[in-house]
Amino acid sequence: MKLKTLLSAGVALAAAAWAGPGVAATANGPICDTAAYVNSTTYYSCTGSSHTALDIGNGSCGEWNHRGMLVGNYYYYYYGGCAAACYGSTCNGGAGNYYVVSGASGWDFRQLHFYANVSSGTKTCDRCALGLVGGTGNATGPHVHADNRQYGTRKSAWYTSVGTTCGTNAYCNNRLGVPTL
């Protein structure tokens, strides 16, 4: 029995080494509008139930480009098919139209709730337009939801480590976090 356990541990260790260690990326605000700000962080509306992500809005829907937040060339995998909505729908299990950038060791970075438009689709790019700010999925209004996960569990250190809090200006040139990929 011990040999089987040791072999299993060895296979798991080899798989983790093959996947490579997670690396830090830089995440800037997703909306190129000086009115964009963080309106929810670790807790919904900064005072409610657990959220462990950033919600970023500028008060408008369908107007401003929802940009890829990661600085550098990244592969954004598209999950779409949701009709345009500003105040919620049930599409894609509540995520609405969204993108995922996958990294090593189970890490990924996600951006949710945008309107699909002609620029929407899987792509490799540096801060390119992904769609328009919207509220597709489980959303109470137009905003960009951004989270960093490892094996499906949301982590908050990617934004708390750089001091991003409610009210932080989220203009597209401002750094909001350092997600792991």
Backbone as numpy.savetxt, mean C-alpha at the origin, in Angstrom:
# Nx Ny Nz CAx CAy CAz Cx Cy Cz
12.37 -39.27 14.84 11.55 -38.07 14.84 12.41 -36.81 14.84
13.52 -36.82 15.59 14.38 -35.64 15.62 15.00 -35.36 14.26
15.39 -36.41 13.53 15.97 -36.23 12.20 14.97 -35.56 11.26
13.71 -35.98 11.34 12.67 -35.40 10.49 12.48 -33.92 10.84
12.49 -33.58 12.11 12.35 -32.19 12.54 13.54 -31.36 12.07
14.75 -31.92 12.19 15.94 -31.21 11.72 15.91 -31.00 10.22
15.48 -32.00 9.48 15.39 -31.86 8.03 14.36 -30.80 7.65
13.22 -30.81 8.32 12.18 -29.80 8.05 12.70 -28.40 8.34
13.41 -28.26 9.45 13.98 -26.95 9.80 15.01 -26.52 8.78
15.82 -27.48 8.32 16.83 -27.16 7.30 16.20 -26.72 6.00
15.11 -27.37 5.57 14.42 -26.99 4.35 13.81 -25.60 4.50
13.21 -25.32 5.65 12.62 -24.00 5.89 13.69 -22.91 5.87
14.85 -23.18 6.49 15.94 -22.22 6.51 16.47 -21.98 5.10
16.62 -23.03 4.31 17.09 -22.89 2.93 16.09 -22.09 2.10
14.79 -22.33 2.30 13.77 -21.57 1.56 13.82 -20.10 1.94
14.01 -19.79 3.22 14.09 -18.39 3.65 15.32 -17.73 3.06
16.44 -18.44 3.03 17.66 -17.87 2.47 17.50 -17.65 0.97
16.81 -18.56 0.28 16.60 -18.41 -1.15 15.73 -17.19 -1.44
14.71 -16.95 -0.60 13.82 -15.82 -0.82 14.56 -14.50 -0.64
15.64 -14.51 0.11 16.43 -13.31 0.32 15.85 -12.46 1.42
16.67 -11.60 1.98 16.19 -10.73 3.04 15.35 -9.59 2.49
14.45 -9.07 3.31 13.69 -7.90 2.91 14.60 -6.69 2.85
14.31 -5.77 1.95 15.10 -4.55 1.82 14.18 -3.34 1.97
14.74 -2.24 2.43 13.96 -1.02 2.64 13.76 -0.27 1.33
12.58 0.27 1.15 12.26 1.13 0.03 11.84 2.49 0.61
11.68 3.48 -0.22 11.17 4.78 0.22 9.79 4.96 -0.37
8.83 5.40 0.46 7.47 5.65 0.00 7.15 7.12 0.16
6.81 7.78 -0.95 6.37 9.17 -0.93 4.86 9.23 -1.02
4.31 10.40 -0.79 2.87 10.58 -0.90 2.37 10.21 -2.28
1.14 9.69 -2.39 0.62 9.22 -3.67 -0.15 10.27 -4.48
-0.37 11.47 -3.92 -1.21 12.46 -4.58 -0.42 13.75 -4.77
-0.31 14.22 -6.01 0.42 15.46 -6.29 -0.52 16.65 -6.17
-0.90 16.93 -4.94 -1.77 18.04 -4.59 -1.35 18.48 -3.20
-1.09 19.76 -3.00 -0.63 20.24 -1.69 -1.68 20.06 -0.61
-2.94 19.80 -1.00 -4.01 19.57 -0.01 -4.04 18.11 0.47
-3.19 17.25 -0.07 -3.17 15.84 0.34 -2.58 15.71 1.73
-3.22 14.92 2.59 -2.74 14.72 3.95 -3.11 13.33 4.45
-2.41 12.89 5.49 -2.70 11.61 6.13 -3.88 11.82 7.07
-4.97 11.07 6.85 -6.13 11.24 7.71 -6.44 10.01 8.55
-5.60 8.97 8.45 -5.75 7.80 9.31 -4.44 7.04 9.32
-4.01 6.60 10.51 -2.75 5.86 10.63 -3.01 4.54 11.33
-2.40 4.35 12.49 -2.54 3.10 13.22 -4.00 2.84 13.60
-4.77 3.88 13.80 -6.19 3.74 14.13 -7.02 4.50 13.11
-8.21 3.98 12.78 -9.11 4.68 11.87 -9.38 6.07 12.41
-9.38 7.04 11.53 -9.61 8.45 11.87 -8.73 8.88 13.03
-7.61 8.18 13.23 -6.61 8.49 14.24 -7.10 8.31 15.67
-8.34 7.84 15.87 -8.84 7.62 17.23 -9.65 6.34 17.36
-10.02 5.70 16.27 -10.93 4.57 16.31 -10.26 3.22 16.44
-10.85 2.22 15.77 -10.36 0.85 15.87 -9.06 0.67 15.08
-8.38 -0.45 15.32 -7.08 -0.72 14.71 -7.14 -0.70 13.19
-6.14 -0.09 12.58 -6.07 0.07 11.13 -4.71 -0.36 10.59
-3.63 0.08 11.23 -2.25 -0.29 10.91 -1.93 -0.07 9.43
-2.28 1.10 8.93 -2.02 1.50 7.55 -2.17 3.01 7.46
-1.83 3.57 6.32 -2.07 4.99 6.10 -3.25 5.16 5.16
-4.14 6.08 5.49 -5.17 6.55 4.57 -4.82 7.99 4.24
-4.80 8.30 2.95 -4.34 9.59 2.48 -5.40 10.16 1.54
-5.81 11.38 1.77 -6.82 11.99 0.91 -6.52 13.44 0.63
-7.25 13.98 -0.36 -7.15 15.40 -0.67 -8.53 16.03 -0.82
-9.56 15.29 -0.44 -10.91 15.82 -0.46 -11.60 15.73 -1.81
-10.97 15.13 -2.81 -11.61 15.02 -4.11 -11.62 13.57 -4.58
-12.48 13.31 -5.54 -12.61 11.96 -6.08 -12.51 12.00 -7.59
-11.67 11.16 -8.15 -11.60 11.02 -9.59 -10.87 12.14 -10.29
-10.12 12.98 -9.58 -9.47 14.12 -10.21 -7.96 13.99 -10.31
-7.32 13.70 -9.19 -5.86 13.73 -9.16 -5.29 12.34 -9.34
-4.16 12.25 -10.00 -3.51 10.95 -10.19 -3.17 10.31 -8.86
-3.51 9.06 -8.75 -3.10 8.20 -7.63 -1.81 7.55 -8.13
-0.68 7.99 -7.61 0.63 7.56 -8.10 1.18 6.40 -7.28
2.06 5.64 -7.92 2.81 4.63 -7.20 3.64 5.33 -6.14
3.61 4.87 -4.90 4.29 5.56 -3.80 5.78 5.22 -3.71
6.20 4.08 -4.24 7.58 3.63 -4.06 8.52 4.35 -5.02
9.58 4.92 -4.46 10.58 5.65 -5.25 11.54 4.63 -5.85
11.64 4.59 -7.17 12.47 3.62 -7.89 11.59 2.75 -8.77
12.19 1.97 -9.63 11.45 1.09 -10.53 10.95 -0.14 -9.79
9.64 -0.28 -9.71 9.02 -1.43 -9.05 7.95 -2.01 -9.95
7.67 -3.30 -9.78 6.64 -4.00 -10.53 5.34 -3.93 -9.73
4.36 -3.19 -10.25 3.06 -3.02 -9.62 2.08 -4.00 -10.25
1.64 -5.00 -9.48 0.68 -5.98 -9.98 -0.73 -5.48 -9.71
-1.54 -5.43 -10.74 -2.87 -4.82 -10.71 -3.97 -5.84 -10.40
-4.83 -5.48 -9.46 -6.06 -6.22 -9.17 -7.20 -5.24 -9.39
-7.92 -5.39 -10.47 -8.95 -4.41 -10.82 -10.30 -5.04 -11.05
-11.05 -4.40 -11.91 -12.37 -4.89 -12.28 -13.51 -4.22 -11.54
-13.21 -3.24 -10.69 -14.25 -2.57 -9.93 -14.75 -1.34 -10.69
-16.05 -1.14 -10.66 -16.63 0.06 -11.25 -16.20 1.27 -10.44
-16.14 2.42 -11.09 -15.76 3.66 -10.40 -16.71 3.92 -9.24
-16.15 4.29 -8.10 -16.95 4.60 -6.91 -16.18 5.58 -6.04
-16.89 6.50 -5.43 -16.27 7.45 -4.50 -16.54 7.08 -3.05
-17.62 6.35 -2.80 -18.02 6.09 -1.42 -18.32 4.62 -1.17
-17.49 3.74 -1.71 -17.54 2.34 -1.34 -18.32 1.43 -2.27
-17.90 0.17 -2.23 -18.53 -0.92 -2.96 -18.04 -2.21 -2.30
-18.45 -3.33 -2.79 -18.01 -4.59 -2.20 -16.95 -5.28 -3.05
-16.39 -4.60 -3.98 -15.50 -5.18 -4.97 -14.17 -5.66 -4.38
-13.68 -6.79 -4.88 -12.38 -7.37 -4.49 -12.23 -7.52 -2.98
-13.29 -8.00 -2.33 -13.24 -8.26 -0.90 -13.03 -7.03 -0.05
-13.40 -5.87 -0.56 -13.24 -4.62 0.18 -12.03 -3.81 -0.22
-11.11 -4.39 -0.98 -9.90 -3.66 -1.39 -10.17 -2.72 -2.56
-11.24 -2.99 -3.33 -11.49 -2.19 -4.52 -10.41 -2.46 -5.56
-10.17 -1.48 -6.43 -9.07 -1.59 -7.38 -7.79 -1.34 -6.59
-6.79 -2.21 -6.77 -5.56 -2.03 -6.00 -4.35 -2.61 -6.69
-3.18 -2.24 -6.16 -1.89 -2.71 -6.65 -1.10 -3.34 -5.51
-0.26 -4.31 -5.87 0.65 -4.94 -4.92 2.05 -4.95 -5.52
3.03 -4.54 -4.71 4.44 -4.70 -5.04 4.97 -5.75 -4.07
5.44 -6.88 -4.60 5.91 -7.98 -3.75 7.41 -7.93 -3.57
7.85 -8.32 -2.39 9.27 -8.37 -2.08 9.67 -9.76 -1.61
10.76 -9.85 -0.89 11.28 -11.12 -0.38 10.67 -11.45 0.98
10.82 -12.67 1.42 10.42 -13.12 2.75 8.98 -12.76 3.11
8.06 -12.85 2.14 6.65 -12.62 2.42 6.23 -11.17 2.52
7.09 -10.22 2.20 6.75 -8.80 2.29 6.01 -8.33 1.04
5.06 -7.43 1.22 4.47 -6.72 0.10 3.99 -5.35 0.53
3.78 -4.49 -0.45 3.29 -3.13 -0.24 2.06 -2.98 -1.12
0.96 -2.48 -0.53 -0.30 -2.39 -1.26 -0.85 -0.98 -1.25
-1.50 -0.60 -2.36 -2.22 0.67 -2.48 -3.62 0.34 -2.98
-4.65 0.79 -2.25 -6.03 0.39 -2.50 -6.96 1.56 -2.80
-8.13 1.21 -3.32 -9.34 2.04 -3.46 -9.38 3.00 -4.64
-8.48 2.91 -5.60 -8.46 3.92 -6.66 -9.45 3.60 -7.78
-9.77 4.64 -8.53 -10.55 4.54 -9.75 -9.63 3.98 -10.82
-10.08 3.03 -11.57 -9.31 2.57 -12.74 -9.48 3.60 -13.86
-8.42 3.81 -14.63 -8.52 4.64 -15.82 -7.61 4.06 -16.89
-7.37 4.77 -17.97 -6.59 4.21 -19.07 -5.16 3.86 -18.68
-4.63 4.46 -17.61 -3.26 4.13 -17.19 -3.21 2.92 -16.26
-4.36 2.44 -15.81 -4.39 1.34 -14.85 -4.06 0.01 -15.50
-3.21 -0.77 -14.85 -2.83 -2.09 -15.33 -1.47 -2.45 -14.78
-1.13 -3.73 -14.78 0.15 -4.20 -14.28 1.27 -3.52 -15.06
2.30 -3.03 -14.32 3.38 -2.29 -14.97 4.59 -2.20 -14.06
5.74 -1.94 -14.66 6.95 -1.60 -13.92 7.17 -0.11 -14.13
7.31 0.63 -13.03 7.46 2.07 -13.17 8.02 2.69 -11.89
8.40 3.95 -11.99 8.88 4.75 -10.87 7.91 5.90 -10.66
7.05 5.78 -9.64 6.11 6.83 -9.25 5.11 7.19 -10.34
4.76 6.22 -11.19 3.83 6.47 -12.29 2.39 6.56 -11.80
1.52 7.09 -12.67 0.09 7.16 -12.37 -0.50 5.75 -12.42
-1.22 5.38 -11.36 -1.87 4.08 -11.29 -3.36 4.18 -11.60
-3.92 5.32 -11.36 -5.35 5.56 -11.57 -5.70 6.90 -10.97
-6.94 7.08 -10.58 -7.39 8.32 -9.96 -7.81 8.03 -8.52
-7.70 9.01 -7.66 -8.13 8.83 -6.27 -9.61 8.50 -6.28
-9.97 7.43 -5.57 -11.36 7.00 -5.53 -11.72 6.38 -4.21
-12.82 5.67 -4.21 -13.30 5.03 -3.00 -13.88 3.66 -3.32
-13.25 2.91 -4.24 -13.73 1.58 -4.55 -13.44 0.64 -3.38
-14.24 -0.39 -3.24 -14.06 -1.33 -2.13 -14.67 -0.79 -0.85
-14.18 -1.27 0.29 -14.71 -0.88 1.59 -14.14 0.48 1.98
-14.70 1.54 1.42 -14.22 2.89 1.65 -15.39 3.81 1.96
-15.19 4.73 2.88 -16.25 5.68 3.23 -16.09 6.99 2.48
-15.08 7.09 1.65 -14.84 8.29 0.85 -13.57 8.11 0.05
-13.30 9.08 -0.83 -12.12 8.96 -1.69 -10.82 9.11 -0.90
-9.93 8.13 -1.06 -8.63 8.18 -0.41 -7.74 7.07 -0.96
-6.49 7.13 -0.62 -5.54 6.08 -0.94 -5.21 5.37 0.36
-5.38 4.07 0.39 -4.99 3.25 1.55 -3.67 2.60 1.18
-2.66 2.70 2.06 -1.35 2.09 1.81 -0.95 1.28 3.03
-0.53 0.02 2.78 -0.04 -0.79 3.89 1.13 -1.66 3.45
1.92 -2.05 4.44 3.09 -2.91 4.26 2.82 -4.15 5.10
2.92 -5.32 4.47 2.58 -6.58 5.14 3.72 -7.58 5.03
3.80 -8.42 6.04 4.66 -9.59 5.94 3.78 -10.80 6.20
3.75 -11.70 5.23 2.90 -12.89 5.28 1.46 -12.53 5.66
0.96 -11.42 5.11 -0.43 -11.01 5.31 -0.71 -10.18 6.55
0.26 -10.00 7.43 0.06 -9.22 8.65 0.56 -7.80 8.44
-0.32 -6.83 8.65 0.05 -5.42 8.49 1.06 -5.01 9.55
2.03 -4.21 9.12 3.07 -3.68 10.01 2.99 -2.16 9.99
3.26 -1.52 11.11 3.20 -0.06 11.17 4.57 0.62 11.19
5.64 -0.12 11.44 6.96 0.49 11.56 7.37 1.23 10.29
6.83 0.85 9.13 7.25 1.48 7.88 6.92 2.97 7.87
5.87 3.40 8.56 5.55 4.84 8.61 5.83 5.46 9.97
5.68 4.70 11.06 5.95 5.28 12.39 7.43 5.57 12.58
8.30 4.79 11.93 9.74 4.98 12.09 10.23 6.31 11.51
9.46 6.93 10.62 9.86 8.22 10.06 8.99 9.36 10.60
8.12 9.05 11.57 7.33 10.08 12.24 6.06 10.49 11.52
5.56 9.70 10.58 4.31 10.03 9.89 3.14 9.82 10.85
2.34 10.87 11.02 1.18 10.83 11.91 -0.01 11.47 11.19
-1.17 11.46 11.86 -2.34 12.12 11.30 -2.03 13.59 11.05
-2.46 14.07 9.90 -2.23 15.45 9.54 -0.94 15.69 8.77
-0.07 14.66 8.65 1.17 14.81 7.88 0.83 15.15 6.44
1.51 16.13 5.87 1.31 16.48 4.48 1.75 15.32 3.60
0.91 14.90 2.68 1.18 13.71 1.86 1.36 14.05 0.39
1.87 15.24 0.12 2.18 15.63 -1.25 3.15 14.63 -1.85
3.12 14.44 -3.15 3.89 13.37 -3.80 5.41 13.49 -3.67
5.94 14.61 -3.26 7.39 14.74 -3.06 7.80 14.52 -1.61
6.84 14.30 -0.72 7.12 14.13 0.71 7.23 12.65 1.07
8.29 12.30 1.80 8.48 10.92 2.24 7.53 10.62 3.40
6.79 9.51 3.27 5.84 9.09 4.31 6.30 7.85 5.05
7.22 7.09 4.46 7.62 5.87 5.12 8.74 5.14 4.41
9.15 4.04 5.06 10.23 3.18 4.56 9.74 1.74 4.64
8.91 1.32 3.67 8.41 -0.05 3.71 9.50 -1.08 3.41
9.28 -2.29 3.88 10.19 -3.40 3.61 9.64 -4.20 2.43
10.54 -4.56 1.54 10.16 -5.39 0.38 11.11 -6.56 0.27
